[in-house]
Amino acid sequence: MGGFYTDPLKQNPCHVSPHKVPNIGIGTFGLRGSIRAFFPGLYSENRPSSILTMEEKGLFYDYGLKPALQKLLQNKGSDLPPKFSNEIWRAKGHGQAGFGFQSRLIKGHHSWKLGSLIRRSLSHAEIPWRDGMVFLHQIRGVKSTTSHDADDELSAEYALNKFLENVGLDVERITGEHCYVDVGIEVSSLEERCLAWRLDSHRRFLRDVLEVDNTRAERLTKLGSSKYSRDPTSLLTDIAGCRIKDVLGRFLAKYCQLYLTDKGLTYRIDGFHTGKFVTALDLLTKDPTPYLTGLYNAYVSAIDSCSSNARAEVRVPYTQATKVFVGIDPELFRSYLISTARSVWW
């Protein structure tokens, strides 16, 4: 999804990305889906965060979500927390910073009513930022759930439709210029060697695979470009992946990422970190042996069974999702990648 227009009642409505619009999670569905309520009426260029303030959360629950749930659940909603502040007090653990919130199960054939009831409740309470509220269905953690042959557009179309079916999205409603799909390709070694992206492949990948004009491709991948970030591999400056914004080219790509699968050995979401880590303070004040031993053992074990593959991902309009990466000459990747024995890599 491309973004929202801020409250149309304002004099100068503007188009902004979803992550900048104040929002709050209100529910989940399936194994990977969540529902978020967005409030364009709260958006401001000077607002420091898209997270609702405690006061805004309180107003939303007390005058929007709670009355809507009581209407929908009827007698089963009689034990809902009377106020948001009461639930915050109940949810906070003894002597801990964490919270444990309650939830309610809504039957599928009733769930479609919830949004209208929330809008009606906020309107009845005359909450000033209620106008323009929309709901976003967010589905995460579904990478690689479907795949297709890189030389068959019909196979790509089937895989895309199957993915949409699996997550419950209506193909007929996915139209417009602001609907994007992330498409990836993975390159592996038949000899089970470790592959990595060459630094000088970034420009050529944009030019040859995404068919970006050579001048633009060179400008986008130049060190210092605000749209380009390099990710050196194992501190090797000439071996690196990358992230590139506003790519365009034949497939109108909005984003491109080149990376490796070797990060799977240490991948773990921990606050702002996406992998196992240790700080200098930990090394100086604590026993570093368990961490360093675990890291060493993981890499040594990987020599026997784990190779590293190269991946490329692009974000393209829905209309281009079955075309990008289809029919690529495999020989191109021989010049984009290096190949290393597992014993050397790990």
C-alpha positions in Angstrom: 0.0 0.0 0.0 1.4 3.4 -1.0 0.0 5.7 1.7 -2.8 7.9 2.9 -4.2 11.3 2.3 -4.4 13.2 5.5 -7.7 14.4 6.8 -9.5 15.9 3.7 -11.1 18.5 6.0 -7.7 20.2 6.3 -6.9 22.9 3.8 -3.8 21.2 2.4 -4.3 17.4 2.3 -1.0 15.6 1.5 -0.1 12.0 0.6 2.0 10.3 3.3 3.4 6.8 3.9 1.4 4.5 6.3 4.2 4.3 8.8 4.0 8.0 9.4 0.2 8.1 10.2 -0.8 7.7 13.8 -2.2 4.2 14.3 -2.9 1.5 16.9 -3.3 -2.3 16.7 -6.8 -3.5 17.6 -6.8 -7.2 16.7 -5.3 -10.2 15.0 -6.6 -12.8 12.5 -5.1 -16.1 11.3 -1.5 -16.9 12.2 0.2 -13.9 10.7 -2.4 -11.1 10.3 -3.2 -8.0 12.4 -5.6 -5.1 12.1 -4.6 -1.6 12.8 -6.7 1.6 13.0 -5.2 4.6 11.3 -6.1 8.2 12.1 -5.0 10.6 9.3 -6.7 13.4 11.4 -3.9 13.1 13.9 -1.1 13.4 11.3 1.3 16.3 11.5 4.7 16.9 10.0 5.9 17.9 13.4 4.5 14.9 15.2 7.4 13.0 16.7 5.9 9.5 16.4 3.1 7.5 14.8 2.3 5.8 18.1 -0.8 7.2 19.8 -0.2 9.0 23.1 -1.7 7.5 26.3 -4.4 10.1 26.2 -5.3 9.3 22.6 -5.3 5.6 23.4 -7.6 6.3 26.3 -10.1 8.2 24.2 -10.0 5.5 21.5 -10.8 2.7 23.9 -13.2 4.6 26.2 -15.3 6.2 23.4 -14.6 4.0 20.4 -13.5 0.4 20.9 -15.2 -0.4 24.2 -18.7 0.8 23.2 -18.3 -1.0 19.8 -17.3 -4.3 21.5 -20.2 -4.1 24.0 -22.6 -3.5 21.2 -21.2 -6.4 19.2 -20.6 -8.9 22.0 -23.8 -7.9 24.0 -23.8 -9.8 27.3 -20.4 -11.3 26.6 -18.9 -7.8 26.7 -20.1 -7.0 30.2 -16.7 -7.7 31.8 -14.6 -5.5 29.5 -12.4 -3.1 31.4 -14.5 0.0 32.3 -11.8 2.4 31.3 -8.4 2.4 29.5 -6.7 3.6 32.7 -8.2 0.7 34.6 -6.8 -1.8 32.1 -3.3 -0.3 32.2 -3.3 -0.7 36.0 -4.5 -4.3 35.8 -2.2 -5.3 32.9 1.1 -4.1 34.5 2.9 -7.0 36.2 4.1 -6.8 39.8 7.6 -5.3 39.8 7.9 -5.7 36.0 7.8 -3.4 33.1 5.8 -5.7 30.9 2.0 -5.7 30.2 -0.4 -8.5 29.8 -3.6 -7.3 28.1 -6.9 -9.1 27.7 -8.4 -10.1 24.4 -11.8 -11.0 23.0 -12.7 -13.5 20.3 -15.1 -12.2 17.6 -16.7 -14.6 15.2 -15.9 -14.1 11.6 -19.4 -13.3 10.4 -19.6 -10.5 13.1 -16.1 -9.0 12.6 -17.0 -6.9 9.6 -19.4 -4.9 11.8 -16.7 -3.8 14.3 -15.2 -1.0 12.1 -18.6 0.6 11.5 -19.4 0.4 15.2 -16.1 2.0 16.2 -16.7 4.9 13.8 -20.2 5.4 15.0 -19.1 5.4 18.7 -16.3 7.9 18.1 -18.7 10.1 16.1 -21.3 10.0 18.8 -18.6 11.1 21.3 -17.5 13.8 18.9 -13.8 12.8 19.1 -12.2 15.5 16.9 -9.8 13.2 15.0 -12.3 10.5 14.1 -12.8 11.7 10.6 -10.9 9.8 7.9 -10.2 6.8 10.1 -9.3 3.7 8.1 -8.3 0.1 8.9 -5.2 -1.6 7.6 -4.9 -5.4 7.4 -1.2 -6.2 8.0 0.2 -9.6 7.2 3.8 -10.3 8.2 6.2 -13.2 8.3 4.9 -14.9 5.1 8.2 -14.6 3.1 8.8 -17.7 0.9 5.3 -19.2 1.5 4.9 -19.4 -2.3 7.5 -19.8 -5.1 7.7 -20.3 -8.8 10.1 -21.0 -11.7 12.2 -18.0 -12.8 11.5 -18.7 -16.5 7.7 -19.1 -16.4 5.3 -16.1 -16.1 2.3 -18.5 -15.8 4.0 -20.1 -12.8 4.6 -16.7 -11.3 0.9 -15.7 -11.8 -0.3 -19.0 -10.1 2.1 -18.4 -7.2 0.9 -14.8 -6.7 -2.8 -15.8 -6.8 -2.1 -18.7 -4.4 -0.5 -16.4 -1.9 -3.4 -13.9 -2.0 -5.8 -16.8 -1.5 -3.8 -18.1 1.4 -3.9 -14.8 3.3 -7.5 -14.1 2.4 -7.1 -11.2 0.0 -9.6 -10.6 -2.8 -7.7 -10.5 -6.1 -10.4 -8.4 -7.7 -9.9 -5.6 -5.2 -6.2 -5.3 -5.5 -5.9 -2.6 -8.1 -4.5 0.9 -8.3 -1.0 2.3 -8.4 -0.5 2.1 -4.6 -0.5 -1.7 -4.3 2.9 -3.2 -4.2 4.3 -6.8 -4.0 7.7 -7.9 -2.8 9.2 -10.4 -5.2 12.5 -12.3 -4.5 14.9 -14.5 -6.3 17.4 -16.9 -4.6 20.6 -18.1 -6.2 22.3 -21.2 -4.8 25.4 -23.3 -5.7 25.0 -26.8 -7.1 28.2 -27.6 -5.3 26.8 -26.3 -2.0 29.4 -23.5 -1.8 28.8 -20.1 -0.2 27.8 -17.2 -2.5 28.1 -13.5 -1.9 27.3 -10.3 -3.8 30.2 -8.4 -5.4 30.2 -4.6 -4.6 30.6 -3.8 -8.3 27.4 -5.9 -9.1 25.0 -3.4 -7.7 24.9 -1.0 -10.6 24.9 -3.9 -13.2 22.0 -5.6 -11.4 19.9 -2.5 -11.6 20.8 -2.1 -15.3 20.6 -5.7 -16.5 17.9 -7.2 -14.3 15.6 -4.3 -13.5 16.4 -2.5 -16.7 17.2 0.8 -15.1 18.8 3.4 -17.3 22.6 3.1 -16.9 23.1 6.7 -15.9 20.4 6.5 -13.2 21.8 3.1 -12.0 25.2 4.6 -11.7 23.9 7.6 -9.8 21.7 5.4 -7.4 24.7 3.2 -6.5 27.3 5.9 -6.0 28.6 6.1 -2.4 27.0 9.1 -0.8 23.6 8.7 -2.5 20.8 9.2 0.0 18.9 6.3 -1.6 21.7 3.8 -1.3 23.1 1.8 1.6 25.8 -0.8 1.5 26.0 -3.8 3.7 29.6 -5.1 3.7 29.9 -8.9 4.2 32.3 -10.0 7.0 34.0 -6.6 6.9 35.1 -7.2 3.3 34.7 -3.8 1.5 34.5 -5.3 -2.0 31.9 -8.0 -1.0 28.6 -6.3 0.0 24.9 -6.4 -0.3 22.8 -3.2 -0.5 19.5 -1.5 -0.1 18.3 1.0 -2.7 15.2 3.2 -2.6 13.2 4.7 -5.5 14.7 2.4 -8.1 12.1 2.5 -11.0 13.2 1.1 -14.3 11.1 -1.1 -16.6 9.3 -2.7 -13.6 8.8 0.6 -11.7 10.6 -0.8 -8.6 10.2 1.2 -5.4 12.9 -0.7 -3.5 15.6 -3.2 -4.0 17.7 -5.3 -1.6 20.6 -7.6 -2.2 21.6 -9.8 0.7 22.7 -13.3 1.9 21.1 -16.1 3.8 24.0 -16.7 6.1 22.5 -14.3 8.6 20.1 -17.0 9.5 22.6 -18.5 12.0 22.6 -15.4 14.2 19.2 -13.8 13.3 17.1 -12.8 16.3 15.0 -9.7 16.9 16.1 -8.1 20.1 15.1 -4.5 20.5 16.7 -2.5 17.8 19.0 -5.4 16.9 18.2 -8.1 14.3 20.9 -10.5 15.3 22.8 -11.9 18.2 25.1 -9.2 19.6 27.4 -8.4 22.5 28.4 -5.0 23.7 31.8 -3.8 24.7 30.6 -3.2 28.2 29.4 -6.9 28.4 32.9 -8.0 27.3 34.6 -5.9 29.9 32.3 -6.5 32.9 30.9 -10.0 32.3 32.2 -13.4 31.3 32.2 -13.4 27.4 32.9 -17.1 27.1 29.2 -18.4 26.7 28.5 -15.9 23.9 31.8 -16.4 22.0 31.7 -20.2 22.4 28.1 -20.3 21.1 29.0 -18.1 18.1 32.1 -20.2 17.4 30.3 -23.5 17.6 27.5 -22.3 15.3 29.9 -21.3 12.6 32.0 -24.5 13.0 28.8 -26.6 12.8 27.7 -24.7 9.7 30.8 -25.9 7.7 29.3 -29.4 7.4 25.8 -28.6 6.4 25.1 -24.9 5.7 25.8 -23.0 2.5 25.1 -19.4 2.0 22.7 -18.4 -0.8 22.4 -15.0 -2.5 19.0 -13.3 -2.5 17.5 -10.3 -4.3 14.2 -8.7 -3.4 12.3 -5.9 -5.2 9.1 -4.1 -4.4 7.1 -3.5 -7.6 3.5 -2.6 -8.5 1.0 -5.4 -8.4 0.8 -5.3 -12.2 4.5 -6.0 -12.5 4.8 -8.8 -9.8 4.5 -11.7 -12.3 7.0 -10.1 -14.8 10.0 -9.1 -12.7 12.8 -11.8 -12.5 11.1 -13.9 -15.1 13.4 -15.0 -18.0 16.6 -13.8 -16.4 19.8 -15.2 -18.0 21.4 -17.3 -15.2 24.8 -16.5 -16.5 24.4 -12.9 -15.3 24.7 -14.1 -11.7 28.1 -15.6 -12.4 29.5 -12.1 -12.8 27.5 -10.7 -9.8 28.6 -13.2 -7.2 31.7 -14.8 -5.7 31.8 -18.5 -4.7 33.6 -19.7 -1.7 34.1 -23.1 0.0 32.1 -23.6 3.2 35.3 -24.3 5.2 36.7 -20.9 4.1 33.5 -18.9 4.5 32.5 -20.0 8.0 
